[in-house]
Amino acid sequence: MKVLALLFLTFTLPGAPKAPLPQPVETRPVQEARKGGVWYFADTGHAVYCYGPVMYITDPQGAPLHVATFCQGEKLIVPLKE
């Protein structure tokens, strides 16, 4: 009984050690919305929202490849469905 009372007093006294507060988590800055993008149908079958021009580039075999540029997310170039 005395042990419980002693434990209670040690945690309720003003100078008692307290659990540290959690540190704030750093978040990515919110990107501002861009204007002027267009939805395209990607070669993978998904819709992509791109801000850059649509152009033809050559693939490693030398054939022309229709692509959209500067797409939403981390994609710089997305092949388009013909």
Sequence and secondary structure as in RCSB ss.txt:
>XXXX:A:sequence
MKVLALLFLTFTLPGAPKAPLPQPVETRPVQEARKGGVWYFADTGHAVYCYGPVMYITDPQGAPLHVATFCQGEK
LIVPLKE
>XXXX:A:secstr
 HHHHHHHHHHHSTTS                  SS EEEEBTTS EEEE S EEEEE TTS EEEEEESBSSS 
SEEEB  
